[in-house]
Structures are given as C-alpha cells and as structure tokens.
Amino acid sequence: MNYFEVFGLDRKLGIDQAALQARFYELSRRWHPDYQHAAPPDEQARALEQSALVNAAYRALRDPIARIEYLIRLEEGRETKEGAAVKPQAPPELLEEIFELQEMLQDAKAGGLDQASRARLVAERDALAARQREESARLTGPLSARWDDAGPADRRQALDALKRSLATRAYLRTVIDDLNAALEETQEDHVPHHRH
C-alpha cells in the first residue's frame, strides 16, 4: 500500500492539508498501539505496523516537497530515494553561471576576501536564495498542478519537469551552503582577536 492509498487519496500533489491532518488523527487513534493492548499478539503487531505506516505516510505527504519526491519514487517504482536510474541534472545555463561564481569564490579565498568581494558574494548568495524560493514556488505551484491535470499521455513530461525542478532546487541549495560556509570561514580569518 502506497502512502496516498493509506489516506485514501489519488496520486495528486494538490492535497487538502486540513483533511489530510484530520484523516491522520483518525488513523492514528485507530492503529495506536496503546489502544491495542487487549488484542491478540498478531493484531498488536499489525497495529504497530499500521501505526508506523500512517506516521511515515503523513510525514511524506504533509510537506509539499517531500510529497513530490515521494510521488517521483512511486512513479519510478522505487521504494527509497536511492536507486534512481538517471540522476536529474541542473540546467546547463545554471551550471555555467555557478561555475563562474565558484571560480570567483576560489580566487577570493586564495587571496582573501576584501570588502567588495565579500559584498559581491553575499549579494550572489542572496540572489541564489531568492531563485531557490522561486523554484520551490514553481515546483509546488504550476508544476504540481501540471502533474495533477496531466492525462496518461502527458504524465511522463510532467514528471520529468518535476524532477528537473527538484534538481535545480537541490543544486542551488548546495551552492548556497558552500557560499555560506566560505563566507563564514573567511569572516573568521578577518575578525580581529582581542586579548583581555
């Protein structure tokens, strides 16, 4: 039974959060092991399994990004995040842009960051963070709606668009984390240490 089926849902990305939460509470009460203490051992074991399944399904479906990731795994016949046959790649224009940024960062780190270089890297990081938020909004908005509206013939393209967007978002997150680490590292190198 997949996570959508646990809650009696179609494989859609647009989910009514209040209804999902209400159904989660209902299923949690039904399968919670504390309510099964008088049941035979095999029923207690089944309740424990069902309770774990309900919790895992709720964790995956309540978050829009986790829901998309789960849907992709489900559509590709994978149980876990590992094992994708083809890893999605970020768009080439983004890779080229980030490559230039990483070169600038390496140059700056080698020679130390002056105020102007630091300010430029902070501005680049903030711009990338804004793009990541935009990509998340696109992913959970129009691309999710595209999946929900797609007929059988269009599902592969809609799924591929979701995968590309997830890859872009993940790549941006990695670069932002790298920039944050480098900016913190170079900040520590230039903070004057006072003796007391």
N, C-alpha and C positions, 0 to 999 in steps of 0.2 A: 504494500500500500504506500503510495507516494504522499508527500506532505499536503498537497492540495486535496487529495482524497480523504485524508484524516479529518479535514474540516468541511468536507462535502462541497468543495469548490472546483470549478473548471480551471484549466491551466491558463489562467488570465493573470496579468500583472496588476491590473486595477482591482484592488480589494478594499472593501469597506472595513476600515480599521476597527470601528466600534463593534461591528458584527463579528469580526474575527476574534476580538477580545472576549466578547460575550460567549462565543462558542468555546473558546479556550477555557474559560472559567467553568462552563458546564461540563466539558470533557474532563477537566482536572478533578472536579468533585466526583465524577463518575468512576474514574480509574485510580484515584489516590489510594495508595496502599493502606493508609490509616482506616479507610472505610471497608477494607477487605480482611481485617484481622480474624473474623469468624469464618471466613470462607475456607474451603479445602486448599491445600498447598498448591495444587496445579492452577487454581483460579487466582490465588495470591500472586503466583509467578506471572500469569497472564496480565494481571492488573499492573504489576510492576513494569512489564514490557510496554504495555499500552501507555502508561503514565510517562515513561521515558520518550516514547514516540510522540506523544502530544506535546511535550516540552520542546523536543528538537524541532518539530514542525512549526510550532509557534515562534521559536527563535528565528527560524529561516524565513518565515512568511511575514512577520511583523515589520521587518526592515526592508524598504523597497530595493536597496542594492543587493542585499542577501537573497531576496526573493528572485531577482533577475539571475544572479549567479546560480541559484538552485534550479531555476527553470532551464537554464542552458545545460547544466549537467544532466537533468532529467531528459531533455530532448536529445542529448547526445548519448544517452544510455550509460552514463557514468554515475556511480553512487557517491563519489567523493570529488574533491577539487583536483586531485591528481589524475593523470591518465589521459589528458586531452591529446588527441592525435596531432593536432596542429595548434600551436600556440598562436593566439592572435597578436599581430604586430601593431604598434602605434603608427599613425600615418607618416609617410616618408618626410613630408614637409616639417612635421613636428620634430622628427629625429634630427633633421638638418639644423633646425633652429636651436635645439637643445645642445647639439654638438658644439655650435659656436659659443653658446653660453658656458659649457663645460671647459672649453679652451680658455675663455676669458677668466674663469674661476681658477684654473690651474696656473695661468700666468700670474694672476693676482696673489695666489698663495705662495708661489715661488719667490716673488718679490715683496710679499707683504701687502696688505690691503691699505691703501691710503683712503682718506675720507671720501673722495669722489668715486673710487672703485667700490667701496663698501656701499655707498648710497645707490649706485647703479645696480649692484647685486640685490640689494633689498628691494628696489623697485621691480627688478625682473622676477624675484620670488613672489612678490605681491601680485604681479600680473599673472603669473602662472597659477597662483592660488585662486584668483578670480576665474581663470579659464577652467580650472578643475571644478569649481562650483557650477559654472555654466554647463560643463559636460555632465555633471551629476543631474542637473535640472533637465537637460535634454534627454538623458537616459531614463529618468523616472517619469518624464512627461511625454513628449511626442514619440520617442522610440518605443516606450512601453505601450502607448496607445496604438502604435502601428502594429505591434505584435497582437494585441487584443483584437484588432479589426481585420487581421490578415486571414485570408482563406487558406485552405490547404496548399494551393499552388504558390502562395506568397510567403509562407512561413519560413522557408529557408533563408530568403533575403532579409526578412525581419530579424531572424535570429542572428544572422551574420552582422547586421547593423548594431545589434545589442553587444555582440562580442567585441566589435571594433571600438565601440564607445567605452566599454569596460577597460579595454587595453589602453586606450588613450588616458583615461582617468587614472589608472594604476601607474602608468609611466609618468604622468605629471606629479603624482604623489611621491614617487621615488626621487624625482629631481628636486622637488620642494624639500624633502627630507635631507637630501645631500646639501642643498644650499643652506638650510638651517644649521646643519652640523658644521659646515665650513665657516659660516658667519660667526657661530659661537666660538669655534676654535680660534679664528683669527682675532676675535674680540678679546679672548683671554690672553693672547700674545701681546696685545697692546694696552692692557689695563695696567696702570702703574700700581706697584705694590708698595704700600707704605709700612714702614716699621713703627711700632708703637713703643 
